[in-house]
Amino acid sequence: MANLTVTSLGDSIPTIVAAEALGALRANLVLARLVNRDFQNEVAAYGQTVNITIRGTLTAAEKAADTAFTPQAPADTYVACTLSNHYVVPFRMEDMARMLSRPDQFAGYMADAITVLVEKIEATIAAIYSSFTGTIDATVGLADSDFREARRLLNAAKAPLSDRAAVLHEDADYEYLGIEKAINAQYQAALGGALSNAYSGRFFGFDTFMDQQITVAGGQCKNMFFQRNAIVLAMRPMSTVEPGLGAQQVVMSEDGMGIRVTRSYDHDDLAEMLSVDALWGAAILRASHGVAVSTDEI
């Protein structure tokens, strides 16, 4: 009876790797899971720019007796989200090294590849702080008054009360954990993956997280207080190569996030090659629904 070998299972290996990589990607993202990803289906098959629709404004009109009302025709607007970030993490392992290495060595490299992709995606979103309308100077030290002011600014902008987040640099997170009112809140959320590990509690209506990719400019940490609809993340499922071109590719997407895994073999070096890549863009949707809170880097 013939045995199952790497060759006979070769077609399924990229699929398995892609599934594990996608799960690891989603588990390690913080900012990307807090912003709006509802528009992934609007990504066209071609073109680099995605037009994100913003619904027009409706108003309430008083109905007078014996008077016909006039239907409203709100005008949609669009925000252009450019898919300008395409990063790939390639690595290879020679046959001898693969045979002599620990069984989990390959899985370790795959985890490392996902980690560096996560850092790129998170940094792209973190850079959008500069588009926020609201700003707060908290360089004297993050305090509960800064949370109150950020809440006031979002309320004044009519931002929805739900899905508000405060994403802090590690130094600002250190200051936040020194706010007695915050640490005594005793709030616990049922979150998974990186969100659970980064979660620091709920305070004045903000779910508070720590993210190591928060932008630092001029020695100041640009912490982000925002409602989910302030930012959009668009990721495009990329195409795969045609059979017979010497590579196997699998594309997987879920919950507005997608990656591609490529597997090939280098005969000259007797090495198996794999790469993980992703294509994405991030843009500001509602600038008034975000507040950049500046704190000093320790």
C-alpha positions as CSV (number, residue, x, y, z in Angstrom):
1,M,0.0,0.0,0.0
2,A,1.4,3.4,-1.0
3,N,2.2,5.8,1.9
4,L,1.2,9.4,2.1
5,T,4.2,11.7,1.4
6,V,4.9,15.4,1.3
7,T,4.7,15.0,-2.5
8,S,1.2,13.5,-2.5
9,L,0.0,16.0,0.0
10,G,1.8,18.9,-1.7
11,D,-1.3,20.6,-3.0
12,S,-2.8,20.9,0.4
13,I,0.3,22.2,2.2
14,P,-0.1,25.9,1.0
15,T,-3.8,25.8,2.0
16,I,-2.9,24.5,5.5
17,V,-0.2,27.2,5.8
18,A,-2.5,29.9,4.6
19,A,-5.3,29.0,7.0
20,E,-2.9,29.0,9.9
21,A,-1.3,32.2,8.8
22,L,-4.7,34.0,8.4
23,G,-5.7,32.9,11.9
24,A,-2.4,34.1,13.3
25,L,-2.8,37.4,11.5
26,R,-6.2,38.1,12.9
27,A,-5.2,37.0,16.4
28,N,-2.3,39.5,16.5
29,L,-3.9,42.6,15.1
30,V,-5.1,45.3,17.4
31,L,-5.9,48.5,15.5
32,A,-7.0,46.7,12.4
33,R,-9.7,44.9,14.4
34,L,-11.0,48.2,15.9
35,V,-11.5,50.1,12.7
36,N,-14.2,49.8,10.0
37,R,-13.7,46.9,7.7
38,D,-17.3,46.7,6.4
39,F,-16.3,47.8,2.9
40,Q,-14.1,44.9,1.8
41,N,-16.8,43.8,-0.7
42,E,-16.5,47.1,-2.5
43,V,-12.9,46.4,-3.6
44,A,-13.0,46.3,-7.3
45,A,-11.3,43.5,-9.3
46,Y,-9.0,46.0,-10.9
47,G,-7.6,49.4,-10.0
48,Q,-5.6,50.7,-7.0
49,T,-8.1,53.1,-5.5
50,V,-11.3,52.0,-3.6
51,N,-14.1,54.6,-3.3
52,I,-15.7,54.2,0.1
53,T,-19.2,55.5,0.2
54,I,-20.3,57.8,3.0
55,R,-24.1,58.2,3.3
56,G,-25.6,61.6,3.0
57,T,-27.2,63.4,5.9
58,L,-30.9,63.0,6.8
59,T,-32.9,65.6,8.8
60,A,-36.1,65.3,10.8
61,A,-38.9,67.6,9.5
62,E,-42.1,68.5,11.4
63,K,-45.2,67.3,9.7
64,A,-47.8,70.0,9.5
65,A,-51.5,69.1,9.2
66,D,-52.9,69.1,5.7
67,T,-49.5,69.8,4.3
68,A,-47.5,67.3,2.1
69,F,-43.9,66.6,3.1
70,T,-41.0,66.8,0.8
71,P,-38.9,63.6,0.5
72,Q,-35.2,64.0,1.1
73,A,-32.6,63.1,-1.4
74,P,-29.4,62.8,0.5
75,A,-26.2,63.0,-1.5
76,D,-23.6,60.3,-1.0
77,T,-19.9,61.3,-0.8
78,Y,-16.8,59.2,-1.3
79,V,-13.5,58.7,0.4
80,A,-10.7,57.3,-1.8
81,C,-8.7,54.5,-0.1
82,T,-5.5,53.7,-2.0
83,L,-4.2,50.2,-1.9
84,S,-0.6,51.3,-1.7
85,N,0.8,48.9,0.8
86,H,2.0,45.6,-0.6
87,Y,4.5,43.7,1.6
88,V,5.9,40.3,1.3
89,V,7.8,38.2,3.8
90,P,9.8,35.5,1.9
91,F,12.0,32.8,3.4
92,R,13.4,29.4,2.4
93,M,14.8,26.3,4.0
94,E,17.3,24.0,2.4
95,D,16.5,20.3,2.4
96,M,19.4,19.5,4.8
97,A,18.4,22.2,7.2
98,R,14.8,21.1,7.1
99,M,15.8,17.5,7.8
100,L,18.1,18.4,10.7
101,S,16.0,21.2,12.3
102,R,13.4,20.9,15.1
103,P,9.9,20.0,13.8
104,D,8.6,23.3,15.0
105,Q,11.3,25.4,13.3
106,F,9.2,26.0,10.1
107,A,6.1,27.0,12.2
108,G,8.3,29.4,14.1
109,Y,9.5,31.1,10.9
110,M,5.9,31.4,9.7
111,A,4.9,33.0,13.0
112,D,7.7,35.5,12.6
113,A,6.5,36.3,9.1
114,I,3.0,37.1,10.3
115,T,4.4,39.2,13.1
116,V,6.3,41.5,10.7
117,L,3.2,41.8,8.5
118,V,1.1,42.7,11.5
119,E,3.6,45.5,12.4
120,K,3.3,47.0,8.9
121,I,-0.5,46.9,8.9
122,E,-0.8,48.4,12.4
123,A,1.7,51.1,11.5
124,T,-0.3,52.1,8.4
125,I,-3.4,52.7,10.5
126,A,-1.5,54.4,13.4
127,A,-0.2,57.0,10.9
128,I,-3.8,58.2,10.3
129,Y,-3.7,60.0,13.7
130,S,-2.5,63.1,11.8
131,S,-5.9,63.3,10.0
132,F,-8.0,63.5,13.2
133,T,-9.7,66.8,13.8
134,G,-9.5,66.6,17.6
135,T,-6.2,67.0,19.4
136,I,-5.3,67.0,23.1
137,D,-1.9,67.8,24.7
138,A,-1.3,65.4,27.5
139,T,2.5,65.7,27.7
140,V,2.3,66.6,31.4
141,G,1.0,63.0,31.9
142,L,-2.0,61.1,30.8
143,A,-4.9,61.8,33.2
144,D,-8.6,61.0,33.5
145,S,-9.4,64.6,32.3
146,D,-7.9,63.7,28.9
147,F,-10.3,60.8,28.6
148,R,-13.2,63.2,29.5
149,E,-12.1,65.7,27.0
150,A,-11.7,63.1,24.2
151,R,-15.2,61.9,25.1
152,R,-16.5,65.5,24.9
153,L,-15.0,66.0,21.5
154,L,-16.5,62.9,20.1
155,N,-19.8,63.7,21.6
156,A,-19.7,67.2,20.1
157,A,-19.0,65.6,16.7
158,K,-22.1,63.3,17.1
159,A,-20.0,60.2,17.0
160,P,-21.9,57.0,17.9
161,L,-21.5,56.1,21.6
162,S,-20.7,52.5,20.7
163,D,-17.4,51.1,19.4
164,R,-15.1,53.7,20.8
165,A,-11.5,52.8,21.5
166,A,-8.4,54.4,23.0
167,V,-5.3,52.9,21.6
168,L,-2.2,53.8,23.6
169,H,1.6,53.7,23.1
170,E,3.3,51.5,25.7
171,D,4.5,54.6,27.6
172,A,1.0,56.1,27.7
173,D,-0.4,52.8,28.7
174,Y,2.1,52.9,31.7
175,E,0.7,56.3,32.6
176,Y,-2.9,55.1,32.1
177,L,-2.4,52.2,34.6
178,G,-1.4,54.8,37.2
179,I,-4.8,56.5,37.0
180,E,-6.6,55.2,40.1
181,K,-10.1,55.7,38.7
182,A,-9.2,53.5,35.7
183,I,-7.6,50.6,37.5
184,N,-10.4,50.4,40.1
185,A,-13.0,50.1,37.4
186,Q,-12.8,46.3,37.6
187,Y,-14.0,45.8,34.0
188,Q,-13.4,42.6,32.1
189,A,-14.2,42.0,28.5
190,A,-14.5,38.7,26.5
191,L,-11.9,39.4,23.8
192,G,-9.6,37.1,21.9
193,G,-6.0,37.1,20.6
194,A,-4.0,40.3,20.7
195,L,-7.1,42.3,21.7
196,S,-7.3,40.3,25.0
197,N,-3.6,40.7,25.6
198,A,-3.6,44.4,24.8
199,Y,-6.8,45.2,26.7
200,S,-6.4,47.6,29.6
201,G,-10.0,48.2,30.6
202,R,-12.9,50.4,29.8
203,F,-12.8,54.0,30.9
204,F,-15.2,56.9,30.3
205,G,-16.8,55.0,27.4
206,F,-13.5,53.9,25.7
207,D,-12.2,50.4,25.4
208,T,-8.6,50.9,26.1
209,F,-5.8,49.0,24.4
210,M,-2.0,49.1,24.1
211,D,-0.4,48.9,20.7
212,Q,3.4,49.0,20.1
213,Q,3.0,50.5,16.7
214,I,1.5,53.8,17.8
215,T,3.4,56.6,16.0
216,V,6.1,58.6,17.9
217,A,6.9,62.0,16.4
218,G,9.3,64.4,17.9
219,G,9.4,62.5,21.1
220,Q,5.6,62.5,21.5
221,C,3.4,59.4,21.4
222,K,0.4,60.0,19.1
223,N,-2.3,58.0,21.0
224,M,-5.6,57.4,19.1
225,F,-9.0,57.9,20.6
226,F,-11.6,57.2,18.0
227,Q,-15.0,55.7,17.0
228,R,-14.8,52.7,14.7
229,N,-16.2,54.6,11.7
230,A,-13.3,57.2,11.8
231,I,-11.0,54.9,9.8
232,V,-11.4,52.3,7.1
233,L,-9.1,49.4,6.3
234,A,-9.4,47.7,2.9
235,M,-7.5,44.6,2.0
236,R,-7.6,43.1,-1.5
237,P,-7.6,39.3,-2.2
238,M,-4.8,38.9,-4.7
239,S,-4.8,36.7,-7.7
240,T,-2.9,33.4,-8.0
241,V,-0.5,32.2,-10.7
242,E,-1.7,29.8,-13.4
243,P,-0.9,26.1,-13.0
244,G,2.4,25.0,-14.4
245,L,4.4,28.2,-13.6
246,G,6.4,26.5,-10.9
247,A,4.6,27.8,-7.8
248,Q,1.6,27.0,-5.7
249,Q,-0.5,29.9,-4.3
250,V,-3.4,30.0,-2.0
251,V,-5.4,33.2,-1.1
252,M,-7.6,33.3,2.0
253,S,-9.7,36.1,3.4
254,E,-12.0,36.5,6.4
255,D,-13.6,39.3,8.2
256,G,-12.2,41.9,5.9
257,M,-8.6,40.6,6.0
258,G,-6.7,38.5,3.5
259,I,-3.3,37.1,2.8
260,R,-1.6,35.0,0.0
261,V,0.8,32.2,0.6
262,T,3.2,31.1,-2.2
263,R,5.2,27.9,-2.2
264,S,7.9,26.9,-4.7
265,Y,11.2,25.0,-4.9
266,D,14.6,26.3,-5.9
267,H,16.4,23.4,-7.6
268,D,19.8,25.2,-7.7
269,D,19.8,25.5,-3.9
270,L,17.7,22.4,-3.1
271,A,15.5,24.6,-0.9
272,E,11.8,25.0,-0.4
273,M,10.7,28.6,-0.6
274,L,7.6,30.2,1.0
275,S,6.3,33.7,1.2
276,V,3.4,35.4,2.8
277,D,2.1,38.7,1.3
278,A,-0.8,41.1,1.7
279,L,-2.1,44.2,0.0
280,W,-4.0,46.9,1.9
281,G,-4.9,50.5,2.2
282,A,-6.2,52.6,5.1
283,A,-7.9,56.0,5.0
284,I,-9.7,58.5,7.3
285,L,-13.5,58.3,6.9
286,R,-14.7,60.8,9.5
287,A,-11.9,63.0,10.8
288,S,-14.1,64.5,13.5
289,H,-14.6,61.0,15.0
290,G,-11.0,60.8,16.0
291,V,-8.8,62.5,18.6
292,A,-5.0,62.4,18.7
293,V,-3.8,62.6,22.3
294,S,-0.1,63.5,22.6
295,T,1.9,62.1,25.5
296,D,5.7,62.2,26.1
297,E,7.8,59.2,25.3
298,I,9.5,57.9,28.4
